[in-house]
Amino acid sequence: MKSQAAFKVRHRCVKCDKLFPHRLTPFCEACGGMVDVEYNLERANLYDSENPLERFFDLLPIEDPALLPAAPMQFTPCIHAEKLGSLFGMPHLYLKNETVLPTRTTKDRMAIVSLAFLFECGVRKFCTSSTGNSSSAFAHAISRYSDCRMFLFTAEDFWDRVQYKATDQVVHFVLRDATFVDAFRLATSFGSRHNITSERGFFNPGRREGLKLAFLEAAEQIPRPIDWYVQSVSSAMGVYGSYKGAKELLRMGRISRLPRLLCVQQETCAPMVRAFEAGSKVIRPQDIVHNPTGIAQAILRGDPTRAYLYVREIVVESGGTFIAVSEQEIREARRMVEETEGISPCFSASAALAGLKKLVHKGSFPREETVLVNLTGGDRPRTGDLPKAHWLQRNGQDWSPDPDDHLAQTFWNT
């Protein structure tokens, strides 16, 4: 373990403070708490670069900068939404436009940082699951690490949202008649059976740390302190990462206060909102949505039980809240931002703006404060035939590939 003075990044359990070496350790072996990363903020710098991976390198969980992409990355636009703000009566409304990223989603940031983190931690094969954005971003970025391979598990309803160029580095399994939670659980069990790392989604710190880049950039792009950070959420790892990044900037003297957090879900799949409004510190059985549906497909996570414990804590700490919005409210928010600011976010990203609009119209939101809404992505255009996927069907309590899919059978039984 590196000394207190020498470390750049280290890992600590948020519950019992146990320290861990620099490796992927999602949970504490002693108490079961989440393991997070921390930095030597007394030695951390922000470097003179327009590339966020370089500028904020000391706030990323990677020790070797050579593992990050050689091609420069740019800040995404942060727009002072004056026209839209005037409709809301909000003079200081800002929109972070993540739709300009390569796969049109903020998850590109997550994939870049997470893959570098996993590679540095010695991971060469990993299992994951997604509703489309994370997996597309991983598949887009994985070619930088030619000896890495991703085993991807997707519920049938989401498989056509996964878009990437065909590559042997991605092995894609699709579960017939399944939910996102089914896919997540199968990814974990498959990894355990085959001694392949399960990258754990929310509990992979590379994901959370990569997603905070949007806030780190916006804190420099907006000429006022940010009072509210607004985002639509599934597991809310982007919100968690952004709030952690804000705390780091505060300790470094780069911002003067922390933002309050507004997490938005759609009414048809709002387990976090239900639990929060009931004053519950945990997701209750009645909050879980077993077969979620809705137009905001990227946030259709019906059971965020484990993540909610940590997300609720930071939302309460910030003085923020959760809110649910209807399909009609999401569609209206998307129309408004397209007409006023010329940005076309996907329905999942538009839910964030719909939640803000709903609170403003209730008269329960301070309109004069500075608000940042993260428009986390846009719809991806179809680019032709989808890469080959291996279909799985239920086999009692487990799953199995189609009998004629010999390659899948090889992966499954080896």
N, C-alpha and C positions, 0 to 999 in steps of 0.2 A: 504494500500500500504506500503510495507516495505521501510525503510529509505535507503538513498543512500549508507550508510556504510554497511547495513545488507543484502541487496539483493544478491541472487545467480544468479537468472535469472528473467528478466522482459520483458515486451512486449511494443514495441514502433512503432507508425506509421512512416514509412519512408518518408512520405510526409509532415505531419504537426507536428510531434514529440509528439503527444498525447500519454500518457502512459496508459496501460491497466493492469489489474490484471492477475495473472497466470492462463489463461484459453485459450481455442481455440477461437481466434478472428482473422479470416482470413483478414478482412477489417475494416478500421477505420469507425466508425459510423458518424464521423464529416465531413470527406473529401473524403472518399472512397478509400484512399490509402491502400497499403498493410501493414499489421502489421507484424513486424519482432521481433525476440527475441534478447536480448543482455545480456551480462554477466558482472559481476563485475571483470574486468580483472586485477585490482590492487590487488585483493585477489585470483585470479585464480592460480592454480598450475597444473603441469603435474605430475602425481603420478608414483611411481616406480612399474610398472606393465606391463606385456606383454599382458594383456587383454586391447584392445583399449577402451572398455566401462569404465574401471576403470582408465586407464591412462589419458583419455581426459574427464573425468566426469565433470569437471568444465566448459567445453565447450559444454555441452549437456543440452537441455531444460527440465531437470528433477531434482527435488529437493530431491526425496527419492530414494537412490540407490537400495533399496530393490525391487523396481519395475522392475529392469533390470534382465536379465536371470542369474540364479545362476551358470549354466555351463559356464566355461571360454570360451571366444572368442579369437581368435588369429589374429594377423596381417596377411593380405593376402600378397603373395609374390610381391616384386617389383624387376624386373629383369633388369640388365644392358644388353640390347639387342645388344651385340657387333657384332654378325653376321649380323643381320638385319641392324644395324646402318652402317656397312661397305658398304652395298649395297646402302644406301642412302647418303653415305659420311658424316655420323653424328656420331662422336665418343662418344657422351654423350646422347644416346637415351635410355630411360627407359620405361618399360611396367609394369603397375599395373595390376596384374592378378586376377581379381575378379571372374573368372570362377570357383574357388575352393570353393566358398561359397555354403551352403546347396542346394539352388535351382538354383545354377550356375549363379547368377546374383547379382550385387551390390545392388539391391533392398532389399536383406536380411538385409542389414544395415539399410535401410530406415524403414523396417517393425518393427525391434526390437525397435528402438528409437521412432518411431511414435506411436506404440501401448502403450509403457510405458507413453509417453506424453499424449495421449488421455485418458488413464486410470486415470492418476494423475489429469487431468482436469475434471474428473467426467463423461466421455463418456463411455457408456456401449453398445450402439448400434450405428452403423454408416453405411452410404452408401458410396460406392466408385465405380470407374470404372477403366478399365485397358486394355492394349493390351496383357496382359498375365504375365509379370514379376512382377509387383507390387502386383497383386492379388494373384499370387502363393506364393509370399513371405509373404504377410499378412496371408494367409490361413495356411502356414507352422508354423507361429509364434503365432497364436491367441490362441492355446491351453494353453499357459501360463496364460491366463486370462479367466478362465472358465465361468465367467458370462458375457463375451462380445460376441457380435454377429455382423457379417458383412453381409450386403446386397450388393451383387456384381452385377454390370451391365456390360455386355460385348457385343460388336457388334459380329454378327454371324461369320465374317471372322476371329475372334481371339479366339473364345470360346475353340477350342481344344489346345490352348497354355496355358490355365489355368489348372494347375496340382496340386492336393492335395489329401490327404486322406479324404474320405467322413466323414463329421462331421455336426452335427446340428448347429454348430456355424457359418457356412457359408451357406447363402441362395443365390443361383446363378441364376440370370435372364439373358437370352440371347435374344438379339433383332434381329429378322429376317430382312435381307436386310437393315442394318443400318451401320452407321459409328461410329468411336470412339467418335466423338463430340455428336452424338445422345445419346450414352450411358452415357456420362458425364452429359449431360443436364437432362436425365431421372433420374439419380441417385440423382441429386440435387432436382428435383421436387418431387420425391418419398419421400425423406427425409422431405421435407417441409410439404407434405400432412399428413405424419404419425408421425410427431414430432420426427424424427430420425435425428441425426447429419449427415450432409454432410461433409465429411472430406476434400474436396476441392482440392485434388491433390497438384499441385505446391504451393497453398496458405495455405497448412497445414505446419507450420514451423517444425513440427516433421520430415516430409519427407526431407526437405532441410538440416536440421541439421544432420540427420542420414547419408545422402549421403556424407557429407563433411569428414567423417572419412577416406575415401580413400586417400584424399589429406593430412590430418593430419599425417597419417601413413607414406606416401611417403616422406614427408618433413624430416622425421627422417631416412628413409631407404636410401635415395640418398645422397651421400657424397658431393654434390655441391648444390648451390642455384638453384632452379627450375626457368628457364627463360620462359618456355611455358607449359601450361596445355592444353591438347587436348582431346576432348570427342565428340562423336556423340550425337545429341540432338533431343528431341521431344519437351518438354516444357523447357528443359535445367535447371531443378531444381537442378540436380547434379552439374552443372557448377556454378550456383548461390551459392549453399552451399559451394562448394570448395573455391570460391573466398572470400566468407565471412570468412571461416576458415583461409585462408591465411592472411587476414587482422588482425584477432585475434592473430595469431602467431607472426605477425610483431609487433603489439603493445606490446606483451609480451616479445619481444626481442629474439624470437626463430628462426626467419628467417630474412634475411637481405634485402629482396625485394619481391615485389609481382610478380606473374607470369603473362605473357600475355596469353590471352584466345583465343583458336581456336575452334570454334563450327562447327561441320560438319553435314550436312543433305544429304539425297540421292536426286538426281535430280528430281525424280518423286513426291517427297513430300518435298519441300524446301521453305515453306512460309517465314521463318525467313531470309534465304539467299536472297530471292527476295527483300524483304523489305529493308534489309541492303544495298544491292548493289545499290538500287535505292536512297539511302540516306534518306529513310523514317524513321521517329521516331515511326511509327505505322504500324501495318499490314493493308495493303490496301485491298479492296474487290478483286482486281485482284491477290493478293498474296495467297488467301485462296484456298486450294485444297479440293474440296467438297467430292470427292470419291477417297482418296489416295490409291495407289497401290505401290508395290515394294518388293524386297526381304528382306529388313531391316525392318521387321514387327514391332519390338518394338518401332520404332520411326516414325510410320505412324500417326502423328498428323497433320491434315490438317489446323487447325485453332487455333494457339497459341496466339490469339490476346491479351489477358490480360497479359500473362506472358512476351511477347516480350518487353513490355514497360520497364520492370525491367532488363531483360537479355541484351538488347541492351545497356542500360546505363553502365553496368559493363564491357561489351566487349569494348566499346569505351574508358572507363576510363582506362582499362588495356593496351590499344594500340593493341588489338587483332583484330580478324576478323572472318567472317563466310565464309564457302565454301561448294559447293555442288559437289557430286561425282556420277558417273554412276554405274550401276549394274556391268559392266565389271571391273571397277576400284575397286569396293568392293570385288568382287571375287578374283581378282589378289592379293589384300592386304591380304586377308585371306590365300591364298595359300602361300604367302611369309612368313608370321609369323608362319604358321604350319611347313614349311620346315626348317626354320632357327632357331626358338626358341622352337619348340615343344609345342606351345600353340594353341588351336583350339577355337578361339572366334566365336560367332555367327555373322551373316552378319551385324547386327546393330552395334556391337562393332567394327567389321572390318572396318566400314565406317570411323571411327576416323582415323585409320591408313592410309586409302586411301586418306583422305583429306590432311594429312601431306605429303604423298608421292607426291600428285599433286602439292602442293605448292613448295616442294623441286625441282621437275623437271621443274617448271616454272622459277626457279632461283630467286624466291622472298622470300626465307626463309634463315635465318642465320644458316648455318649447324653446326657451332661450339658451338652453345648454348645448354644448358641442357634442354631436352624436356621430359616431362612425358606424355605418352599416357595412358589413362584409358581404358583398355579392359574390358568393363562393364559386360560382360556375355558370356555364351556359350549356345549352344543348349541343351535343356533338353531331355533325352531319354524317350521314351514312357514307362509307367510303368503299362499298362493294361487299363481297361475300365475307362473312365472319370467319375467323380462323377455326380450324377443326376443334370441336369439343368432345369430350368423352362423357356420355350420358350414364347416370347412375339411377338405379331404382331401389326402392325399399326391399329389404330382404329380412323380414322379421324386425329385430331391433337394430339392424345394421343396414348397410347399403352395399350394392354390388354393381359392377359395370355390365353392359349388355354382353351376352355370351359371344357375339361375333366380333366384338372390339378386342382384338388380340393384344394390341399395344396397351390398352387400359388394363386388361387382365394381367399383363406382365407387371405394370406398375403396382397394381392392387395386391398381387400375391407374392411379389418378391420380398 
